[in-house]
Amino acid sequence: VPLHYFGFGYAALVATGGITGCAKAGSVQSLGAGLFFGSLAGLGAYQLSQDPRNFWVFLATSWTMFMPRGLITGASLLMVAKLGISMLNRPQL
């Protein structure tokens, strides 16, 4: 499965986390952060789908998402690891 499919799933998970935080706690900050970082992750996944060497937005977003606890931290760790492996396996120009 190409990396960007996981990336789009990750973006949806991040955005859903923000929506859930807003719905459960009434936190507008959770909603804003979830939608912002979900959008950045979606952009990064799109860039990966166009060019596998263009991973910087996605990597920065995944790395930034280490800050919250819980499911997002685990998903972020997996995405950073997967991007790291992809970087090592990419063709050299």
N, CA, C and O of each residue as an XYZ file, in Angstrom:
372
protein
N       0.854     -1.172      0.000
C       0.000      0.000      0.000
C       0.900      1.236      0.000
O       1.790      1.347      0.843
N       0.684      2.156     -0.923
C       1.500      3.370     -0.963
C       1.365      4.190      0.323
O       0.316      4.203      0.967
N       2.437      4.858      0.667
C       2.504      5.654      1.895
C       1.410      6.698      1.970
O       0.873      6.940      3.051
N       1.062      7.326      0.853
C       0.095      8.420      0.920
C      -1.293      7.937      1.328
O      -2.066      8.738      1.855
N      -1.650      6.673      1.114
C      -2.937      6.174      1.604
C      -2.963      6.192      3.132
O      -3.965      6.579      3.734
N      -1.867      5.776      3.752
C      -1.764      5.873      5.201
C      -1.812      7.332      5.631
O      -2.393      7.669      6.662
N      -1.200      8.188      4.835
C      -1.176      9.620      5.135
C      -2.556     10.235      5.139
O      -2.872     11.040      6.015
N      -3.396      9.867      4.161
C      -4.756     10.403      4.133
C      -5.566      9.881      5.321
O      -6.384     10.611      5.881
N      -5.343      8.634      5.705
C      -6.008      8.092      6.891
C      -5.570      8.810      8.154
O      -6.385      9.098      9.031
N      -4.276      9.098      8.245
C      -3.731      9.836      9.374
C      -4.335     11.240      9.437
O      -4.700     11.710     10.516
N      -4.441     11.908      8.295
C      -5.032     13.247      8.244
C      -6.476     13.214      8.731
O      -6.904     14.090      9.483
N      -7.219     12.209      8.303
C      -8.616     12.074      8.745
C      -8.688     11.807     10.244
O      -9.580     12.321     10.918
N      -7.768     11.017     10.770
C      -7.739     10.729     12.206
C      -7.474     11.991     13.020
O      -8.116     12.222     14.044
N      -6.542     12.794     12.568
C      -6.213     14.047     13.266
C      -7.409     14.996     13.252
O      -7.758     15.569     14.283
N      -8.034     15.162     12.095
C      -9.194     16.051     11.993
C     -10.351     15.534     12.839
O     -11.038     16.318     13.495
N     -10.571     14.229     12.829
C     -11.638     13.632     13.637
C     -11.372     13.835     15.124
O     -12.303     14.055     15.899
N     -10.118     13.762     15.519
C      -9.767     14.022     16.921
C     -10.143     15.432     17.342
O     -10.632     15.637     18.453
N      -9.922     16.401     16.474
C     -10.312     17.778     16.785
C     -11.807     17.946     16.874
O     -12.306     18.657     17.747
N     -12.529     17.297     15.979
C     -13.992     17.368     16.001
C     -14.529     16.700     17.253
O     -15.456     17.213     17.881
N     -13.961     15.565     17.621
C     -14.388     14.848     18.823
C     -14.115     15.678     20.076
O     -14.953     15.746     20.975
N     -12.937     16.310     20.131
C     -12.609     17.167     21.267
C     -13.590     18.310     21.415
O     -13.946     18.681     22.533
N     -14.024     18.863     20.318
C     -15.007     19.944     20.345
C     -16.367     19.424     20.802
O     -17.044     20.064     21.607
N     -16.759     18.271     20.290
C     -18.068     17.711     20.624
C     -18.149     17.283     22.090
O     -19.173     17.498     22.739
N     -17.085     16.683     22.616
C     -17.103     16.176     23.990
C     -16.894     17.273     25.027
O     -17.585     17.320     26.045
N     -15.940     18.147     24.758
C     -15.569     19.136     25.772
C     -15.946     20.559     25.386
O     -15.750     21.490     26.168
N     -16.478     20.729     24.200
C     -16.807     22.078     23.752
C     -15.575     22.919     23.480
O     -15.629     24.147     23.537
N     -14.462     22.258     23.183
C     -13.194     22.943     22.985
C     -13.032     23.409     21.546
O     -12.781     22.609     20.646
N     -13.177     24.697     21.344
C     -12.994     25.271     20.018
C     -11.529     25.179     19.615
O     -11.223     25.055     18.430
N     -10.614     25.238     20.592
C      -9.190     25.105     20.301
C      -8.882     23.720     19.741
O      -8.085     23.596     18.811
N      -9.500     22.684     20.291
C      -9.303     21.326     19.759
C      -9.797     21.234     18.329
O      -9.147     20.631     17.476
N     -10.941     21.831     18.073
C     -11.490     21.824     16.725
C     -10.551     22.530     15.756
O     -10.250     22.003     14.685
N     -10.094     23.705     16.122
C      -9.190     24.463     15.257
C      -7.879     23.739     15.009
O      -7.414     23.650     13.873
N      -7.283     23.220     16.084
C      -6.008     22.514     15.938
C      -6.175     21.234     15.129
O      -5.340     20.923     14.280
N      -7.244     20.493     15.385
C      -7.475     19.252     14.650
C      -7.674     19.501     13.171
O      -7.118     18.788     12.336
N      -8.464     20.508     12.844
C      -8.698     20.810     11.436
C      -7.449     21.390     10.757
O      -7.171     21.093      9.595
N      -6.708     22.211     11.488
C      -5.481     22.789     10.938
C      -4.442     21.704     10.657
O      -3.929     21.601      9.543
N      -4.139     20.897     11.673
C      -3.114     19.870     11.493
C      -3.607     18.735     10.593
O      -2.809     18.122      9.883
N      -4.904     18.449     10.614
C      -5.454     17.461      9.687
C      -5.308     17.927      8.245
O      -4.997     17.137      7.353
N      -5.537     19.223      8.026
C      -5.370     19.786      6.681
C      -3.912     19.753      6.237
O      -3.616     19.428      5.087
N      -3.004     20.088      7.147
C      -1.578     20.023      6.804
C      -1.152     18.590      6.483
O      -0.393     18.355      5.543
N      -1.649     17.639      7.272
C      -1.330     16.233      7.001
C      -1.922     15.796      5.664
O      -1.292     15.042      4.923
N      -3.122     16.263      5.356
C      -3.730     15.958      4.064
C      -2.920     16.544      2.911
O      -2.738     15.897      1.880
N      -2.435     17.772      3.091
C      -1.579     18.396      2.086
C      -0.301     17.581      1.908
O       0.135     17.330      0.785
N       0.291     17.173      3.024
C       1.505     16.364      2.957
C       1.261     15.033      2.262
O       2.094     14.583      1.475
N       0.136     14.403      2.545
C      -0.200     13.132      1.879
C      -0.406     13.350      0.386
O       0.009     12.525     -0.429
N      -1.044     14.453      0.029
C      -1.231     14.765     -1.392
C       0.123     14.965     -2.076
O       0.351     14.462     -3.176
N       1.018     15.703     -1.414
C       2.343     15.920     -1.988
C       3.087     14.596     -2.174
O       3.775     14.400     -3.176
N       2.944     13.689     -1.204
C       3.560     12.366     -1.336
C       2.986     11.598     -2.514
O       3.711     10.869     -3.191
N       1.692     11.754     -2.766
C       1.075     11.038     -3.883
C       1.588     11.556     -5.224
O       1.589     10.821     -6.211
N       2.023     12.812     -5.267
C       2.538     13.408     -6.493
C       4.021     13.111     -6.695
O       4.471     12.873     -7.815
N       4.772     13.128     -5.595
C       6.216     12.903     -5.650
C       6.665     12.318     -4.313
O       6.655     13.030     -3.309
N       7.057     11.048     -4.267
C       7.445     10.411     -3.000
C       8.620     11.085     -2.297
O       8.836     10.857     -1.106
N       9.377     11.907     -3.010
C      10.493     12.620     -2.378
C      10.054     13.898     -1.685
O      10.845     14.517     -0.974
N       8.811     14.301     -1.880
C       8.296     15.549     -1.314
C       7.532     15.229     -0.030
O       6.301     15.242     -0.013
N       8.263     14.946      1.031
C       7.665     14.475      2.276
C       7.802     15.463      3.423
O       7.364     15.157      4.531
N       8.383     16.623      3.210
C       8.745     17.520      4.310
C       7.535     18.077      5.071
O       7.576     18.139      6.300
N       6.475     18.477      4.392
C       5.287     18.996      5.086
C       4.681     17.902      5.947
O       4.293     18.139      7.091
N       4.601     16.705      5.388
C       4.009     15.596      6.125
C       4.872     15.209      7.320
O       4.347     14.938      8.400
N       6.165     15.180      7.141
C       7.072     14.842      8.234
C       6.992     15.880      9.347
O       6.930     15.517     10.522
N       6.991     17.162      9.000
C       6.909     18.222     10.009
C       5.581     18.159     10.769
O       5.548     18.354     11.984
N       4.497     17.887     10.057
C       3.189     17.773     10.711
C       3.156     16.595     11.663
O       2.699     16.720     12.799
N       3.642     15.443     11.202
C       3.655     14.251     12.056
C       4.530     14.472     13.281
O       4.172     14.061     14.385
N       5.672     15.118     13.090
C       6.582     15.368     14.212
C       5.937     16.318     15.223
O       6.061     16.110     16.430
N       5.261     17.343     14.748
C       4.603     18.308     15.624
C       3.501     17.651     16.448
O       3.256     18.037     17.590
N       2.849     16.671     15.871
C       1.731     16.019     16.553
C       2.178     15.076     17.660
O       1.334     14.448     18.300
N       3.493     14.956     17.909
C       3.960     14.182     19.054
C       3.527     14.816     20.367
O       3.446     14.131     21.386
N       3.252     16.101     20.356
C       2.976     16.827     21.589
C       1.748     16.319     22.349
O       1.844     16.136     23.562
N       0.594     16.081     21.702
C      -0.549     15.580     22.477
C      -0.361     14.116     22.862
O       0.452     13.397     22.280
N      -1.125     13.704     23.845
C      -1.028     12.321     24.318
C      -2.108     11.475     23.664
O      -3.044     11.995     23.056
N      -1.963     10.178     23.797
C      -3.002      9.260     23.360
C      -2.794      8.708     21.967
O      -1.665      8.507     21.520
N      -3.890      8.470     21.297
C      -3.892      7.805     19.999
C      -3.108      8.578     18.950
O      -2.412      7.972     18.135
N      -3.205      9.878     18.953
C      -2.510     10.680     17.950
C      -0.999     10.531     18.103
O      -0.281     10.497     17.104
N      -0.510     10.443     19.331
C       0.920     10.267     19.546
C       1.396      8.958     18.933
O       2.432      8.923     18.269
N       0.651      7.891     19.151
C       1.019      6.601     18.575
C       0.984      6.632     17.059
O       1.893      6.120     16.406
N      -0.058      7.229     16.491
C      -0.166      7.326     15.037
C       0.954      8.200     14.480
O       1.505      7.898     13.421
N       1.292      9.274     15.179
C       2.371     10.155     14.725
C       3.710      9.419     14.733
O       4.507      9.558     13.805
N       3.950      8.647     15.770
C       5.185      7.876     15.845
C       5.287      6.905     14.678
O       6.347      6.774     14.067
N       4.194      6.229     14.370
C       4.198      5.301     13.237
C       4.448      6.021     11.921
O       5.184      5.521     11.070
N       3.839      7.198     11.743
C       4.030      7.939     10.497
C       5.470      8.438     10.365
O       6.039      8.379      9.275
N       6.062      8.924     11.443
C       7.449      9.385     11.389
C       8.370      8.206     11.065
O       9.301      8.348     10.273
N       8.115      7.049     11.672
C       8.923      5.864     11.379
C       8.766      5.442      9.922
O       9.756      5.139      9.255
N       7.542      5.420      9.428
C       7.292      5.026      8.037
C       7.958      6.005      7.070
O       8.535      5.584      6.068
N       7.886      7.303      7.360
C       8.553      8.294      6.511
C      10.073      8.131      6.562
O      10.755      8.278      5.548
N      10.588      7.829      7.737
C      12.041      7.603      7.867
C      12.493      6.416      7.046
O      13.526      6.477      6.379
N      11.730      5.335      7.088
C      12.061      4.159      6.286
C      11.971      4.483      4.805
O      12.820      4.063      4.018
N      10.943      5.230      4.426
C      10.786      5.620      3.016
C      11.951      6.495      2.558
O      12.410      6.373      1.423
N      12.427      7.371      3.435
C      13.570      8.219      3.085
C      14.804      7.376      2.824
O      15.556      7.647      1.889
N      15.017      6.364      3.635
C      16.196      5.518      3.485
C      16.119      4.656      2.219
O      17.147      4.314      1.634
N      14.909      4.310      1.806
C      14.724      3.431      0.654
C      14.499      4.171     -0.654
O      14.356      3.535     -1.698
N      14.462      5.497     -0.624
C      14.167      6.254     -1.847
C      15.340      6.191     -2.816
O      16.496      6.083     -2.409
N      15.024      6.261     -4.099
C      16.102      6.250     -5.101
C      16.924      7.531     -5.017
O      16.387      8.617     -4.800
N      18.208      7.387     -5.189
C      19.096      8.537     -5.150
C      19.148      9.176     -6.536
O      19.173      8.481     -7.552
N      19.163     10.500     -6.563
C      19.241     11.220     -7.846
C      20.654     11.515     -8.210
O      20.911     12.113     -9.254
